[in-house]
Amino acid sequence: MSLASPADPHRNPGPASRLRGVRPGPPRPPEAAHPSPRRFRTTRSSPAPDGLPPILGRNVYVPLLYSPSEFLPSGSECQDFQAGALTGDLCEDLCDRGLLHYVGCLSQERGKQVLRAEWRGRPVVLKAREGLPGGPLPPGPLDGAAEDLPEAELQLLVAAEVQAVLGPGPAGGGRWPWARWPGGRGGRVASLGALLRQEELVLLGQLGGRSPHTPPVLGSCGPFYALELLAAGGPQHPALFPLLPVGARARTRAVGAVALSFLALARHFAGDFRHRLHLCDIKPENFAIRDDLTVVAIDVDMAFFEPKMREILEQNCTGHEDCSFFDCISRCDWHTHRCGAQRLNSNLQVICDKIFRHWFVSSLQSSLSLSLQQQLREAVLECADPGGAPSVGQKLQRLLQAALRELQDMEE
């Protein structure tokens, strides 16, 4: 399932405005990091694979400006659900069964609300890019669709909207289970239209929970959608993610395992879909780790499949600086005054430059032999260079695996 949100006048211009010739503004301020799941609320250890250290979660909240009933789609929005004006597969749990409970506000910035909740005893994140809750649903892409529109025609409308967001020929297969939502057809069409406005969830819904490196969409109610709650990264953590301090070598092994998962994520997005998936906003806060230290991209507002990426990059230009879209860069052709449609850097290069170079090299080196330290440092610098060899990812993976073997040998 997938979902989406209305345009926010304070938000950085996205691809659509970029195509209209509007230059993007500076990068958005980071959203508050997701706190770790319920089982990581305290410093008590939680099992991790192969004896690696557990994750240390931290509850992160921002001051509430409104009451919980104003944040969650309860109050008037539950009245709208009862009246058939909106719906979703989480609405009954929220409004009728009492199985979806508000816990805290994680962030509310530039029209995007990120809330912490518990759903059937499971910690989740609720997101929506809307006005303050309690008002009517904003206009959606399906406005005007008749309630008696045949299901096949509604399916075509949804497919057209997905293509408009993701670009022509996205990696397909996403399912939109609106037919299973409770209530009448009008509420289903209105809620689906509101969700289709949120590009991040259109992408996640199209992936359909099949990617180990993106969070599955758990459900929705009106414009709100639920994702799993994970331990997010941040520059405040010495090892990028909140790992319990349980010994230098065990911690170093965990850092190596996370680094290998970042490499797996880069390979996955580069080759496992019909089109390459580009991440244009790579920073610690936009990633999290699961219990088994798998890295997950938790904020994909700025992720695009190759056809859409080419649309975004191929713009008029007077210099190379006009051809950068956050972390996705191209170059200006001085003869045509057009940016090249081909992205020059890659997800892996930016990960090496903005994450590996600053955190993982220093975290790994203290426990390794001098020779392996030097090889790792050189490989990360080569990987961070946009002109690095295409095989540098494989080289880095071999060195990280060698580092883990060396650490294992030291412990035996």
BAMARZA-626949 format. One record per residue (C-alpha): residue number from 1; residue in three letters; x, y, z. Coordinates in nm, 4 decimals, padded with zeros to 6 digits. Layout:
<atoms>
(atom NUM; 'ALA'; (X; Y; Z));
...
</atoms>
This chain:
<atoms>
(atom 1; 'MET'; (00.0000; 00.0000; 00.0000));
(atom 2; 'SER'; (00.1140; 00.3545; -00.0563));
(atom 3; 'LEU'; (00.0103; 00.7052; 00.0350));
(atom 4; 'ALA'; (00.0901; 01.0840; -00.0174));
(atom 5; 'SER'; (00.0460; 01.4582; 00.0827));
(atom 6; 'PRO'; (-00.0586; 01.8040; -00.0306));
(atom 7; 'ALA'; (00.1782; 02.0672; -00.1512));
(atom 8; 'ASP'; (00.3183; 02.2822; 00.1291));
(atom 9; 'PRO'; (00.3973; 02.6450; 00.0349));
(atom 10; 'HIS'; (00.6895; 02.6479; 00.2796));
(atom 11; 'ARG'; (00.8381; 02.3262; 00.1508));
(atom 12; 'ASN'; (01.1399; 02.3246; -00.0772));
(atom 13; 'PRO'; (01.0312; 02.3120; -00.4397));
(atom 14; 'GLY'; (01.0059; 01.9514; -00.5493));
(atom 15; 'PRO'; (01.0490; 01.7986; -00.8921));
(atom 16; 'ALA'; (00.7286; 01.9460; -01.0276));
(atom 17; 'SER'; (00.8270; 02.3037; -00.9419));
(atom 18; 'ARG'; (01.1769; 02.2318; -01.0630));
(atom 19; 'LEU'; (01.0287; 02.1356; -01.3993));
(atom 20; 'ARG'; (00.8522; 02.4699; -01.4015));
(atom 21; 'GLY'; (01.1883; 02.6410; -01.3737));
(atom 22; 'VAL'; (01.1814; 02.7114; -00.9992));
(atom 23; 'ARG'; (01.5195; 02.6618; -00.8364));
(atom 24; 'PRO'; (01.5190; 02.4434; -00.5244));
(atom 25; 'GLY'; (01.5944; 02.6131; -00.1955));
(atom 26; 'PRO'; (01.8453; 02.4994; 00.0661));
(atom 27; 'PRO'; (01.8093; 02.1491; 00.2092));
(atom 28; 'ARG'; (01.5238; 02.0955; 00.4495));
(atom 29; 'PRO'; (01.6107; 02.0886; 00.8185));
(atom 30; 'PRO'; (01.6248; 01.7307; 00.9441));
(atom 31; 'GLU'; (01.3136; 01.5849; 01.0923));
(atom 32; 'ALA'; (01.3434; 01.4704; 01.4477));
(atom 33; 'ALA'; (01.5009; 01.1260; 01.4580));
(atom 34; 'HIS'; (01.2612; 00.8438; 01.5173));
(atom 35; 'PRO'; (01.3151; 00.7093; 01.8650));
(atom 36; 'SER'; (01.3857; 00.3416; 01.8852));
(atom 37; 'PRO'; (01.1024; 00.0914; 01.9202));
(atom 38; 'ARG'; (00.9341; 00.0104; 02.2498));
(atom 39; 'ARG'; (01.1675; -00.2770; 02.3262));
(atom 40; 'PHE'; (01.4624; -00.0336; 02.3155));
(atom 41; 'ARG'; (01.3188; 00.2289; 02.5498));
(atom 42; 'THR'; (01.5715; 00.1615; 02.8248));
(atom 43; 'THR'; (01.9370; 00.0656; 02.8349));
(atom 44; 'ARG'; (01.8538; -00.2975; 02.8989));
(atom 45; 'SER'; (02.0229; -00.5100; 02.6371));
(atom 46; 'SER'; (01.8287; -00.6540; 02.3474));
(atom 47; 'PRO'; (01.9725; -00.9451; 02.1501));
(atom 48; 'ALA'; (02.1544; -00.8649; 01.8272));
(atom 49; 'PRO'; (02.2931; -01.1039; 01.5646));
(atom 50; 'ASP'; (02.6180; -01.2912; 01.6264));
(atom 51; 'GLY'; (02.6789; -01.1355; 01.9650));
(atom 52; 'LEU'; (02.6849; -00.7808; 01.8291));
(atom 53; 'PRO'; (02.5890; -00.5070; 02.0740));
(atom 54; 'PRO'; (02.2218; -00.4208; 02.1118));
(atom 55; 'ILE'; (02.0695; -00.0952; 02.0041));
(atom 56; 'LEU'; (02.0218; 00.1817; 02.2582));
(atom 57; 'GLY'; (01.7011; 00.3683; 02.1888));
(atom 58; 'ARG'; (01.6217; 00.7214; 02.2995));
(atom 59; 'ASN'; (01.2765; 00.8735; 02.3297));
(atom 60; 'VAL'; (01.2854; 01.1989; 02.1353));
(atom 61; 'TYR'; (00.9897; 01.4328; 02.1550));
(atom 62; 'VAL'; (00.9267; 01.7960; 02.0719));
(atom 63; 'PRO'; (00.7013; 02.0156; 02.2866));
(atom 64; 'LEU'; (00.3340; 01.9658; 02.2110));
(atom 65; 'LEU'; (00.1640; 02.2701; 02.0649));
(atom 66; 'TYR'; (-00.1700; 02.0924; 02.0442));
(atom 67; 'SER'; (-00.3443; 01.8212; 02.2373));
(atom 68; 'PRO'; (-00.3098; 01.4564; 02.1313));
(atom 69; 'SER'; (-00.6646; 01.4589; 02.0003));
(atom 70; 'GLU'; (-00.5656; 01.7409; 01.7650));
(atom 71; 'PHE'; (-00.2659; 01.5493; 01.6350));
(atom 72; 'LEU'; (-00.4144; 01.2060; 01.5806));
(atom 73; 'PRO'; (-00.7031; 01.1733; 01.3359));
(atom 74; 'SER'; (-00.9404; 01.1134; 01.6258));
(atom 75; 'GLY'; (-01.1865; 01.3928; 01.7227));
(atom 76; 'SER'; (-01.3508; 01.5432; 01.4201));
(atom 77; 'GLU'; (-01.1742; 01.3095; 01.1798));
(atom 78; 'CYS'; (-01.3269; 01.0085; 01.3533));
(atom 79; 'GLN'; (-01.6573; 01.1885; 01.3106));
(atom 80; 'ASP'; (-01.5716; 01.2168; 00.9414));
(atom 81; 'PHE'; (-01.4935; 00.8465; 00.9366));
(atom 82; 'GLN'; (-01.8272; 00.7649; 01.0975));
(atom 83; 'ALA'; (-01.9953; 00.9931; 00.8443));
(atom 84; 'GLY'; (-01.8184; 00.8177; 00.5555));
(atom 85; 'ALA'; (-01.6143; 01.1241; 00.4499));
(atom 86; 'LEU'; (-01.2773; 00.9522; 00.5013));
(atom 87; 'THR'; (-01.1556; 00.6019; 00.5706));
(atom 88; 'GLY'; (-00.8580; 00.3681; 00.5768));
(atom 89; 'ASP'; (-00.7569; 00.0307; 00.7137));
(atom 90; 'LEU'; (-00.6493; 00.1840; 01.0482));
(atom 91; 'CYS'; (-00.9605; 00.3941; 01.1085));
(atom 92; 'GLU'; (-01.1588; 00.1251; 01.2862));
(atom 93; 'ASP'; (-00.8656; 00.0497; 01.5191));
(atom 94; 'LEU'; (-00.8361; 00.4205; 01.5973));
(atom 95; 'CYS'; (-01.1987; 00.5251; 01.6207));
(atom 96; 'ASP'; (-01.3941; 00.2114; 01.7166));
(atom 97; 'ARG'; (-01.1654; -00.0441; 01.8788));
(atom 98; 'GLY'; (-00.9186; 00.1776; 02.0654));
(atom 99; 'LEU'; (-00.6192; -00.0194; 01.9359));
(atom 100; 'LEU'; (-00.4251; 00.2797; 01.7969));
(atom 101; 'HIS'; (-00.2960; 00.5113; 02.0710));
(atom 102; 'TYR'; (-00.1100; 00.8418; 02.0525));
(atom 103; 'VAL'; (00.2257; 00.8457; 02.2386));
(atom 104; 'GLY'; (00.4129; 01.1624; 02.1410));
(atom 105; 'CYS'; (00.4955; 01.4176; 01.8757));
(atom 106; 'LEU'; (00.8281; 01.3555; 01.7051));
(atom 107; 'SER'; (00.8236; 01.6594; 01.4780));
(atom 108; 'GLN'; (00.5962; 01.9085; 01.3121));
(atom 109; 'GLU'; (00.7875; 02.1067; 01.0533));
(atom 110; 'ARG'; (00.6875; 02.2754; 00.7304));
(atom 111; 'GLY'; (00.3490; 02.1113; 00.7180));
(atom 112; 'LYS'; (00.4729; 01.7567; 00.7809));
(atom 113; 'GLN'; (00.3629; 01.5877; 01.1020));
(atom 114; 'VAL'; (00.5523; 01.2894; 01.2403));
(atom 115; 'LEU'; (00.3897; 01.1281; 01.5428));
(atom 116; 'ARG'; (00.4714; 00.8323; 01.7632));
(atom 117; 'ALA'; (00.1880; 00.5915; 01.8374));
(atom 118; 'GLU'; (00.1237; 00.2352; 01.9471));
(atom 119; 'TRP'; (-00.0865; 00.0143; 01.7247));
(atom 120; 'ARG'; (-00.1982; -00.3196; 01.8720));
(atom 121; 'GLY'; (00.0953; -00.2989; 02.1146));
(atom 122; 'ARG'; (00.3457; -00.2248; 01.8374));
(atom 123; 'PRO'; (00.5352; 00.1087; 01.8255));
(atom 124; 'VAL'; (00.4754; 00.2902; 01.4973));
(atom 125; 'VAL'; (00.5307; 00.6260; 01.3316));
(atom 126; 'LEU'; (00.2356; 00.8156; 01.1857));
(atom 127; 'LYS'; (00.3053; 01.0678; 00.9118));
(atom 128; 'ALA'; (00.0984; 01.3173; 00.7164));
(atom 129; 'ARG'; (00.1787; 01.6284; 00.5194));
(atom 130; 'GLU'; (-00.1425; 01.8183; 00.5785));
(atom 131; 'GLY'; (-00.2769; 02.1213; 00.7568));
(atom 132; 'LEU'; (-00.3530; 02.0822; 01.1258));
(atom 133; 'PRO'; (-00.5807; 01.7867; 01.1931));
(atom 134; 'GLY'; (-00.9467; 01.8514; 01.2393));
(atom 135; 'GLY'; (-01.0057; 02.0310; 00.9104));
(atom 136; 'PRO'; (-01.1415; 01.8891; 00.5865));
(atom 137; 'LEU'; (-00.9214; 01.6822; 00.3612));
(atom 138; 'PRO'; (-00.7328; 01.9051; 00.1151));
(atom 139; 'PRO'; (-00.8022; 01.8758; -00.2564));
(atom 140; 'GLY'; (-00.6657; 01.5525; -00.3948));
(atom 141; 'PRO'; (-00.5722; 01.4259; -00.7398));
(atom 142; 'LEU'; (-00.8898; 01.2178; -00.7552));
(atom 143; 'ASP'; (-01.1214; 01.5132; -00.6855));
(atom 144; 'GLY'; (-01.4164; 01.4947; -00.9187));
(atom 145; 'ALA'; (-01.3959; 01.1181; -00.9531));
(atom 146; 'ALA'; (-01.7540; 00.9975; -00.9370));
(atom 147; 'GLU'; (-01.8417; 00.7601; -00.6553));
(atom 148; 'ASP'; (-01.9923; 00.5244; -00.9074));
(atom 149; 'LEU'; (-01.6832; 00.5266; -01.1302));
(atom 150; 'PRO'; (-01.6107; 00.1676; -01.2337));
(atom 151; 'GLU'; (-01.3315; 00.0047; -01.0387));
(atom 152; 'ALA'; (-01.1237; -00.0479; -01.3508));
(atom 153; 'GLU'; (-01.1387; 00.3228; -01.4367));
(atom 154; 'LEU'; (-01.0454; 00.4206; -01.0810));
(atom 155; 'GLN'; (-00.7500; 00.1841; -01.1067));
(atom 156; 'LEU'; (-00.6408; 00.3643; -01.4237));
(atom 157; 'LEU'; (-00.6693; 00.7023; -01.2502));
(atom 158; 'VAL'; (-00.4532; 00.5803; -00.9632));
(atom 159; 'ALA'; (-00.1958; 00.4343; -01.2037));
(atom 160; 'ALA'; (-00.1790; 00.7680; -01.3862));
(atom 161; 'GLU'; (-00.1203; 00.9545; -01.0587));
(atom 162; 'VAL'; (00.1509; 00.7094; -00.9534));
(atom 163; 'GLN'; (00.3210; 00.7560; -01.2886));
(atom 164; 'ALA'; (00.2973; 01.1349; -01.2550));
(atom 165; 'VAL'; (00.4764; 01.1145; -00.9202));
(atom 166; 'LEU'; (00.7360; 00.8461; -00.9959));
(atom 167; 'GLY'; (00.7894; 00.9078; -01.3661));
(atom 168; 'PRO'; (00.7200; 00.6826; -01.6636));
(atom 169; 'GLY'; (00.7688; 00.3125; -01.6192));
(atom 170; 'PRO'; (00.8477; 00.2913; -01.2447));
(atom 171; 'ALA'; (00.9308; -00.0386; -01.0864));
(atom 172; 'GLY'; (00.5770; -00.1664; -01.0667));
(atom 173; 'GLY'; (00.3771; -00.4045; -00.8588));
(atom 174; 'GLY'; (00.2364; -00.1806; -00.5886));
(atom 175; 'ARG'; (-00.1096; -00.2599; -00.4572));
(atom 176; 'TRP'; (-00.3604; -00.0020; -00.3334));
(atom 177; 'PRO'; (-00.6051; -00.1951; -00.1126));
(atom 178; 'TRP'; (-00.8788; 00.0689; -00.0982));
(atom 179; 'ALA'; (-01.1416; -00.1910; -00.1799));
(atom 180; 'ARG'; (-01.0840; -00.3411; 00.1671));
(atom 181; 'TRP'; (-01.1243; -00.0100; 00.3476));
(atom 182; 'PRO'; (-01.4444; 00.0228; 00.5531));
(atom 183; 'GLY'; (-01.7151; 00.2690; 00.4590));
(atom 184; 'GLY'; (-01.8545; 00.3965; 00.1335));
(atom 185; 'ARG'; (-01.6917; 00.4656; -00.1993));
(atom 186; 'GLY'; (-01.6848; 00.8436; -00.1471));
(atom 187; 'GLY'; (-01.4675; 00.8212; 00.1653));
(atom 188; 'ARG'; (-01.2361; 00.5733; -00.0046));
(atom 189; 'VAL'; (-01.1843; 00.7972; -00.3072));
(atom 190; 'ALA'; (-01.1276; 01.1093; -00.0919));
(atom 191; 'SER'; (-00.8771; 00.9353; 00.1380));
(atom 192; 'LEU'; (-00.6944; 00.7702; -00.1487));
(atom 193; 'GLY'; (-00.6659; 01.1079; -00.3210));
(atom 194; 'ALA'; (-00.5145; 01.2654; -00.0076));
(atom 195; 'LEU'; (-00.2631; 00.9828; 00.0215));
(atom 196; 'LEU'; (-00.1611; 01.0101; -00.3439));
(atom 197; 'ARG'; (-00.0402; 01.3637; -00.2745));
(atom 198; 'GLN'; (00.2432; 01.2350; -00.0536));
(atom 199; 'GLU'; (00.5288; 01.1371; -00.2820));
(atom 200; 'GLU'; (00.7227; 00.9411; -00.0204));
(atom 201; 'LEU'; (00.4381; 00.7015; 00.0375));
(atom 202; 'VAL'; (00.3589; 00.6681; -00.3313));
(atom 203; 'LEU'; (00.7117; 00.5344; -00.3654));
(atom 204; 'LEU'; (00.6901; 00.3093; -00.0594));
(atom 205; 'GLY'; (00.3532; 00.1777; -00.1708));
(atom 206; 'GLN'; (00.4895; 00.0999; -00.5140));
(atom 207; 'LEU'; (00.7707; -00.0995; -00.3554));
(atom 208; 'GLY'; (00.4984; -00.2880; -00.1717));
(atom 209; 'GLY'; (00.7094; -00.3821; 00.1316));
(atom 210; 'ARG'; (00.9357; -00.5998; -00.0840));
(atom 211; 'SER'; (01.2537; -00.4034; -00.0113));
(atom 212; 'PRO'; (01.4490; -00.4889; 00.3059));
(atom 213; 'HIS'; (01.5940; -00.1372; 00.3022));
(atom 214; 'THR'; (01.2678; 00.0621; 00.3079));
(atom 215; 'PRO'; (00.9907; 00.0521; 00.5686));
(atom 216; 'PRO'; (00.6644; -00.1177; 00.4744));
(atom 217; 'VAL'; (00.3456; 00.0862; 00.4910));
(atom 218; 'LEU'; (00.1356; -00.0645; 00.7696));
(atom 219; 'GLY'; (-00.1913; 00.1147; 00.7009));
(atom 220; 'SER'; (-00.3652; 00.4520; 00.6888));
(atom 221; 'CYS'; (-00.6570; 00.6571; 00.8136));
(atom 222; 'GLY'; (-00.7488; 00.9616; 00.6080));
(atom 223; 'PRO'; (-00.4237; 01.1406; 00.5220));
(atom 224; 'PHE'; (-00.2212; 00.9646; 00.7975));
(atom 225; 'TYR'; (-00.0104; 00.6583; 00.7203));
(atom 226; 'ALA'; (00.1798; 00.4287; 00.9567));
(atom 227; 'LEU'; (00.5371; 00.2996; 00.9289));
(atom 228; 'GLU'; (00.7443; 00.0797; 01.1571));
(atom 229; 'LEU'; (00.9365; 00.2640; 01.4275));
(atom 230; 'LEU'; (01.3136; 00.2128; 01.4067));
(atom 231; 'ALA'; (01.6316; 00.3393; 01.5761));
(atom 232; 'ALA'; (01.7330; 00.6367; 01.3628));
(atom 233; 'GLY'; (02.0816; 00.7672; 01.2988));
(atom 234; 'GLY'; (02.2129; 01.1070; 01.3934));
(atom 235; 'PRO'; (02.5409; 01.2991; 01.4209));
(atom 236; 'GLN'; (02.5078; 01.2950; 01.8021));
(atom 237; 'HIS'; (02.5909; 00.9211; 01.8052));
(atom 238; 'PRO'; (02.9649; 00.8367; 01.7892));
(atom 239; 'ALA'; (02.8879; 00.5342; 01.5691));
(atom 240; 'LEU'; (02.6074; 00.7120; 01.3781));
(atom 241; 'PHE'; (02.3406; 00.4865; 01.5292));
(atom 242; 'PRO'; (02.2483; 00.4382; 01.8983));
(atom 243; 'LEU'; (02.4460; 00.1264; 01.9922));
(atom 244; 'LEU'; (02.4981; 00.0262; 02.3536));
(atom 245; 'PRO'; (02.8598; 00.0626; 02.4739));
(atom 246; 'VAL'; (02.9397; -00.3033; 02.5430));
(atom 247; 'GLY'; (03.3079; -00.3262; 02.4575));
(atom 248; 'ALA'; (03.5277; -00.1746; 02.1896));
(atom 249; 'ARG'; (03.5625; -00.4802; 01.9664));
(atom 250; 'ALA'; (03.1960; -00.5800; 01.9771));
(atom 251; 'ARG'; (03.1005; -00.2213; 01.8990));
(atom 252; 'THR'; (03.3492; -00.2118; 01.6110));
(atom 253; 'ARG'; (03.2038; -00.5332; 01.4713));
(atom 254; 'ALA'; (02.8580; -00.3745; 01.4833));
(atom 255; 'VAL'; (02.9866; -00.0691; 01.2969));
(atom 256; 'GLY'; (03.1336; -00.2995; 01.0309));
(atom 257; 'ALA'; (02.8039; -00.4871; 00.9976));
(atom 258; 'VAL'; (02.6138; -00.1598; 00.9545));
(atom 259; 'ALA'; (02.8662; -00.0427; 00.6945));
(atom 260; 'LEU'; (02.8172; -00.3664; 00.4989));
(atom 261; 'SER'; (02.4412; -00.3109; 00.5128));
(atom 262; 'PHE'; (02.4883; 00.0380; 00.3670));
(atom 263; 'LEU'; (02.6767; -00.1228; 00.0776));
(atom 264; 'ALA'; (02.3935; -00.3742; 00.0344));
(atom 265; 'LEU'; (02.1425; -00.0871; 00.0292));
(atom 266; 'ALA'; (02.3420; 00.0910; -00.2418));
(atom 267; 'ARG'; (02.3583; -00.2255; -00.4546));
(atom 268; 'HIS'; (01.9891; -00.2942; -00.3978));
(atom 269; 'PHE'; (01.8778; 00.0525; -00.5120));
(atom 270; 'ALA'; (02.1158; 00.0425; -00.8085));
(atom 271; 'GLY'; (02.0226; -00.2939; -00.9527));
(atom 272; 'ASP'; (01.7218; -00.4688; -00.8019));
(atom 273; 'PHE'; (01.4412; -00.2609; -00.9572));
(atom 274; 'ARG'; (01.3377; -00.1990; -01.3146));
(atom 275; 'HIS'; (01.5016; 00.1437; -01.2843));
(atom 276; 'ARG'; (01.7812; 00.2680; -01.0625));
(atom 277; 'LEU'; (01.6526; 00.4392; -00.7465));
(atom 278; 'HIS'; (01.8371; 00.7629; -00.6652));
(atom 279; 'LEU'; (01.8608; 00.9042; -00.3126));
(atom 280; 'CYS'; (01.9060; 01.2804; -00.3298));
(atom 281; 'ASP'; (01.9056; 01.3599; 00.0436));
(atom 282; 'ILE'; (02.1602; 01.1343; 00.2128));
(atom 283; 'LYS'; (02.2270; 01.2165; 00.5782));
(atom 284; 'PRO'; (02.2304; 01.0206; 00.9040));
(atom 285; 'GLU'; (01.8825; 01.1267; 01.0117));
(atom 286; 'ASN'; (01.7299; 00.9720; 00.7005));
(atom 287; 'PHE'; (01.8461; 00.6197; 00.7879));
(atom 288; 'ALA'; (01.7700; 00.3774; 01.0695));
(atom 289; 'ILE'; (01.8664; 00.0250; 01.1699));
(atom 290; 'ARG'; (01.6614; -00.2794; 01.2596));
(atom 291; 'ASP'; (01.7438; -00.5268; 01.5365));
(atom 292; 'ASP'; (01.9656; -00.7250; 01.2986));
(atom 293; 'LEU'; (02.1518; -00.4022; 01.1998));
(atom 294; 'THR'; (01.9940; -00.3841; 00.8547));
(atom 295; 'VAL'; (02.0047; -00.0237; 00.7330));
(atom 296; 'VAL'; (01.6679; 00.1214; 00.6288));
(atom 297; 'ALA'; (01.5996; 00.4454; 00.4396));
(atom 298; 'ILE'; (01.3272; 00.5986; 00.6573));
(atom 299; 'ASP'; (01.2854; 00.9292; 00.4707));
(atom 300; 'VAL'; (01.2536; 00.8925; 00.0943));
(atom 301; 'ASP'; (01.0848; 01.2233; 00.0128));
(atom 302; 'MET'; (01.3821; 01.2922; -00.2132));
(atom 303; 'ALA'; (01.4160; 00.9503; -00.3787));
(atom 304; 'PHE'; (01.3469; 00.9088; -00.7501));
(atom 305; 'PHE'; (01.3574; 00.6330; -01.0072));
(atom 306; 'GLU'; (01.5812; 00.6924; -01.3083));
(atom 307; 'PRO'; (01.3177; 00.8339; -01.5495));
(atom 308; 'LYS'; (01.2045; 01.0959; -01.2963));
(atom 309; 'MET'; (01.5638; 01.1716; -01.2028));
(atom 310; 'ARG'; (01.6425; 01.2513; -01.5643));
(atom 311; 'GLU'; (01.3425; 01.4843; -01.5829));
(atom 312; 'ILE'; (01.4586; 01.6689; -01.2720));
(atom 313; 'LEU'; (01.8205; 01.7078; -01.3797));
(atom 314; 'GLU'; (01.7649; 01.8052; -01.7435));
(atom 315; 'GLN'; (01.7069; 02.1801; -01.6946));
(atom 316; 'ASN'; (01.8306; 02.5077; -01.8381));
(atom 317; 'CYS'; (02.1587; 02.6214; -01.6868));
(atom 318; 'THR'; (02.4238; 02.8931; -01.6949));
(atom 319; 'GLY'; (02.6763; 02.7015; -01.4829));
(atom 320; 'HIS'; (02.7409; 02.3671; -01.3181));
(atom 321; 'GLU'; (02.5924; 02.4925; -00.9909));
(atom 322; 'ASP'; (02.2525; 02.5009; -01.1644));
(atom 323; 'CYS'; (02.2733; 02.1271; -01.2206));
(atom 324; 'SER'; (02.2773; 02.0080; -00.8596));
(atom 325; 'PHE'; (01.9584; 01.8763; -00.7050));
(atom 326; 'PHE'; (02.0619; 01.8281; -00.3435));
(atom 327; 'ASP'; (02.2914; 01.5203; -00.3489));
(atom 328; 'CYS'; (02.2169; 01.4355; -00.7138));
(atom 329; 'ILE'; (02.4436; 01.6287; -00.9493));
(atom 330; 'SER'; (02.4865; 01.6749; -01.3223));
(atom 331; 'ARG'; (02.6885; 01.9187; -01.5359));
(atom 332; 'CYS'; (02.5974; 02.2100; -01.7579));
(atom 333; 'ASP'; (02.6555; 02.1821; -02.1319));
(atom 334; 'TRP'; (02.7984; 02.5223; -02.2279));
(atom 335; 'HIS'; (02.6767; 02.4892; -02.5881));
(atom 336; 'THR'; (02.3153; 02.3968; -02.5239));
(atom 337; 'HIS'; (02.2880; 02.5588; -02.1788));
(atom 338; 'ARG'; (02.1139; 02.2453; -02.0570));
(atom 339; 'CYS'; (02.2054; 02.0215; -01.7642));
(atom 340; 'GLY'; (02.2885; 01.6646; -01.8548));
(atom 341; 'ALA'; (02.0106; 01.4182; -01.7789));
(atom 342; 'GLN'; (02.2589; 01.1614; -01.6454));
(atom 343; 'ARG'; (02.3449; 01.1822; -01.2774));
(atom 344; 'LEU'; (02.7229; 01.1986; -01.2387));
(atom 345; 'ASN'; (02.7574; 01.0783; -00.8833));
(atom 346; 'SER'; (02.5873; 00.7810; -00.7195));
(atom 347; 'ASN'; (02.4197; 00.6755; -00.3965));
(atom 348; 'LEU'; (02.7339; 00.4826; -00.3014));
(atom 349; 'GLN'; (02.9636; 00.7790; -00.3632));
(atom 350; 'VAL'; (02.7523; 01.0107; -00.1471));
(atom 351; 'ILE'; (02.7215; 00.7475; 00.1290));
(atom 352; 'CYS'; (03.1007; 00.7127; 00.1324));
(atom 353; 'ASP'; (03.1489; 01.0895; 00.1336));
(atom 354; 'LYS'; (02.8831; 01.1956; 00.3849));
(atom 355; 'ILE'; (02.8626; 00.8896; 00.6120));
(atom 356; 'PHE'; (03.1583; 00.6512; 00.5851));
(atom 357; 'ARG'; (03.4251; 00.9216; 00.5741));
(atom 358; 'HIS'; (03.2945; 01.0981; 00.8856));
(atom 359; 'TRP'; (03.1810; 00.8121; 01.1102));
(atom 360; 'PHE'; (03.2662; 00.4600; 01.0107));
(atom 361; 'VAL'; (03.6355; 00.4931; 00.9272));
(atom 362; 'SER'; (03.7242; 00.6423; 01.2660));
(atom 363; 'SER'; (03.4941; 00.3967; 01.4479));
(atom 364; 'LEU'; (03.6481; 00.0942; 01.2758));
(atom 365; 'GLN'; (04.0155; 00.1811; 01.2729));
(atom 366; 'SER'; (04.0917; 00.1846; 01.6437));
(atom 367; 'SER'; (04.0617; -00.1954; 01.6727));
(atom 368; 'LEU'; (04.2251; -00.3001; 01.3426));
(atom 369; 'SER'; (04.5795; -00.3635; 01.2262));
(atom 370; 'LEU'; (04.7665; -00.0670; 01.0793));
(atom 371; 'SER'; (04.7735; -00.2250; 00.7337));
(atom 372; 'LEU'; (04.3970; -00.2807; 00.7227));
(atom 373; 'GLN'; (04.3343; 00.0661; 00.8654));
(atom 374; 'GLN'; (04.5302; 00.2211; 00.5803));
(atom 375; 'GLN'; (04.3579; 00.0121; 00.3143));
(atom 376; 'LEU'; (04.0130; 00.0984; 00.4497));
(atom 377; 'ARG'; (04.0934; 00.4682; 00.4669));
(atom 378; 'GLU'; (04.2177; 00.4718; 00.1077));
(atom 379; 'ALA'; (03.9184; 00.2716; -00.0176));
(atom 380; 'VAL'; (03.6677; 00.5078; 00.1498));
(atom 381; 'LEU'; (03.8412; 00.8125; -00.0002));
(atom 382; 'GLU'; (03.8376; 00.6471; -00.3431));
(atom 383; 'CYS'; (03.4701; 00.5593; -00.3003));
(atom 384; 'ALA'; (03.3880; 00.9192; -00.1979));
(atom 385; 'ASP'; (03.5449; 01.0533; -00.5188));
(atom 386; 'PRO'; (03.2842; 01.0860; -00.8001));
(atom 387; 'GLY'; (03.5569; 00.9720; -01.0387));
(atom 388; 'GLY'; (03.6370; 00.6568; -00.8428));
(atom 389; 'ALA'; (03.6516; 00.3173; -01.0127));
(atom 390; 'PRO'; (03.3156; 00.1385; -01.0544));
(atom 391; 'SER'; (03.4562; -00.1618; -00.8654));
(atom 392; 'VAL'; (03.5349; 00.0399; -00.5525));
(atom 393; 'GLY'; (03.2185; -00.0872; -00.3828));
(atom 394; 'GLN'; (03.3357; -00.4474; -00.4172));
(atom 395; 'LYS'; (03.6804; -00.3484; -00.2907));
(atom 396; 'LEU'; (03.5297; -00.1785; 00.0121));
(atom 397; 'GLN'; (03.3100; -00.4800; 00.0835));
(atom 398; 'ARG'; (03.6102; -00.7160; 00.0772));
(atom 399; 'LEU'; (03.8002; -00.4909; 00.3178));
(atom 400; 'LEU'; (03.5057; -00.4635; 00.5572));
(atom 401; 'GLN'; (03.4635; -00.8402; 00.5559));
(atom 402; 'ALA'; (03.8361; -00.8764; 00.6235));
(atom 403; 'ALA'; (03.8035; -00.6307; 00.9120));
(atom 404; 'LEU'; (03.5228; -00.8363; 01.0667));
(atom 405; 'ARG'; (03.7285; -01.1556; 01.0307));
(atom 406; 'GLU'; (04.0280; -00.9875; 01.1933));
(atom 407; 'LEU'; (03.8154; -00.8717; 01.4854));
(atom 408; 'GLN'; (03.6697; -01.2219; 01.5239));
(atom 409; 'ASP'; (04.0188; -01.3725; 01.5277));
(atom 410; 'MET'; (04.1242; -01.1302; 01.8029));
(atom 411; 'GLU'; (03.8383; -01.2516; 02.0227));
(atom 412; 'GLU'; (03.9208; -01.6208; 01.9823));
</atoms>
